[in-house]
Amino acid sequence: MLTLKSLRHSFETMLYDDVNFSLDYGQSLAILGVSGSGKSTILSHLSTMLKPDNGVIDLLNYQDIYSLSQEKLLNIRRYEIGIIFQSHYLFKGFSAMENLKIGNLLTNTHLEKSLLESFGIDHILKQNVGTLSGGQQQRVSIARVLGKQPKIIFADEPTGNLDHDTAKNVMSVIFEYVKKTNTALVLATHDEALARECDYVYRLKDKKLVLEK
């Protein structure tokens, strides 16, 4: 499903070099690291948002995704992958349900009621997202991503706006979704306990990605 080969990237200084890993369907992988180490940047590479300085990314049977056209990359983002950002990026002025349906309209998918119940948002669907708490907005955002039925999910600190109990519940829903649908998850986090719930754990340290589990 996903293979990285000799990934390297820098901004003003080298961020990381010779990053390699593989991930198959139904598996989850966590990337740990301190703030500024490059976790979010790696997710940007994987989700077709940012071309690395060097290296090859094979994703969903597309060999070397950055050799594809921008139109093809856009279609991959729209129909085949799900991206959970640190910020929720909901459409202001719309209800929670309207935000969820927008995601389904863009991808021609159907929203499962059980998913809304799992995230505990079924009772707030008619509310304008601007009236929701930060945690509620984040749960709506994550439900919108899973509702489009992606083949692989890239999550950047997905529970950062949630309290401990809600975060634990949300991640259990995500992990269950990965196993049930045989998709895959790449998670960037600073939460050691959350990372250990994944099948594989890597740490970005000293410009290298090191396998710990």
N, C-alpha and C positions, 0 to 999 in steps of 0.2 A: 504493500500500500504506500509506504513512504520510506525513502532512502536518501540520506545526505552523504555526500562524498566530498571530503576536503574543503569544507566551507570556511571561508575567511572573509572578515569584514572589518573596516576601520572607519572612523570619522576623522578627528584630528590626530588620534593615536590608534594603534591596533586594539580592536575590541576582543577578537578571538581569532584563532587560526587552527586549521586542520580539524574541524568539527565533523564527526561522523556518527551516524546511528541509523538503525532500521526499525520499522514498526509495522506490524501486521494487523489485519482486520481483527476486531474484538479485543485489542490491547490498549493499554493506557501507559503514558510515559510522562514523568514529571521532570522539569528543569528547575533546579534550585540555584540560588545565587544571591549575593548582596545587591542592593539597589545600584544600578549603573553598570552591572557586570555584563549586560547584553541579552538577558532573557527575552525581553519584549522584542528586541531586534531580530532574534532568531525566529520568533513567531511571525514577525512581519515577512521574513524570507519565505517561510513555509506556506503562508497564506496568500502568496503571490503579490504582496503589497510593496516589497522592496527587494530589488535584485542585489545579491551579494557581490562583493568584489571578485570573489573566486569560488569555484566549486560547482557541483551539480546537484540538483534536487529532482529526484524522480517521485512524482506524486500521482496516485490513482491511475497508474499505468501510462501516465504522460512522462516520457523520458525527457529530462532536462526542461522543466517547465518554462524557464526563462528564454528558451529558444522559440516559444510560441508567440503568436501575435497578441497585442493588447486586447483585442476583441475576444480571443479565446480565453485569456486569463480572466476577463470580466465574467464570462459565462461560467468558468470554474468557480469563481467566488460566489456567483449568484445561485447556482444550482447544485454544486457538489460539496462545498465545504461550509462549515459554520464557524463564525468568529465571535467569541465572547470577549468583549473589551473590559478594561477596568471601569470605564464610564459606560452608562447604559445606552446612550444615543437613541432615545425614544423621540417620536414626533410630538412636539409640544402642541397643545390645543386639541389633541385627539384623546379618546378614551383608551383604556388598556386593551379592550377587545379590538378596537380599530387598529391599534399598533400591531397586534398579533395578526390580524387578517391581512394587513399590508404585506407582511412577510410571506404569507401563503399565496397571495395574489401574484407576487413577483416570481414565485417558484412553482406555481400550479400544484400546490400540495394541500392536504386537508389537516386541520388542527384537531388533535385528539382531546376530548374532554378530560380524559383520565390524566393527561399531562398537566392540565391546569389545576386539577385537584391535588396532584402530587406536589406542586409548588406552593399550594395554599393560596392561590390567587383567584379562585373561581368566584369569590364573593365581592371582588373589587373590579370586575371587568367593565362595568358601566362608568366607573369614575374617570375623570380627566387625569391623565398621568401627572399633571402638575400638582395635583392634590395628594398624591401618594408620597409615602416616605421614601427615603433613598433605598432602603432595603427592598421595599415593594417594587419600586421601579427596576431594580436590578433583577428581581425574580421574573418580572414581565419580560425583560430583555433576554434573559437566558431561555425562558419558555419560547420566545419568538425564534431563537436560534434552533432549538431542538425541534420546534414545530415545522420547520422547513425540511426536516428529514435529511440532514447532511450525511455524507459518507465518512467524513472526518471532522473533528471539532478541535479548534485551537482556542485555548482559554487562557487569558492573561489576568492573573489574580482575580478569578471570577467571584470570590466570596469576600473581597475586601470591604464591601459596604454592608456586610451582614453580621449579625450577632452570632455567637458561637453555635447555639443550637440550630438556628436557621441555616447557617453555613453548612453544618453537618448534614442536615436534611437535604439541602440543595445538591450537595456533592454526591450523596447517596443516590439521588434521582439520576444525576448525570452518569455515574458509574453503572447503574442498572440499565440505563438507555444504551450505553456502549456495548454491554454484554448482550442485551436483548436484540439489538438491531445489527450486531456484528460490525459496528462502525469502529472508530478509533478516536483516541483523545491524546492531545499533547497539551500539557498543563505547565504554565510558568507560575511559580509561586515562591514565596519565602517561608511558607508554612511547612515545617519539617514533618509534622504529623500527617498533614494532608498528602504530602508527597509520597509518604510511605504506603499510602493506600493504592498507589499505582503499581502496575506490573514492573516498570523499570524506573529507576531514579538516577538522574545525571546531575552533576553539579558543575556550574561554570566557575572556574577558579584559575587565576594566573593565566588567563587568555586561552584556557583549554577546557573542553567538556569531558568530565571524567565520570565513568560509570561507577555507581555506588551500590546498586541493587539490580 
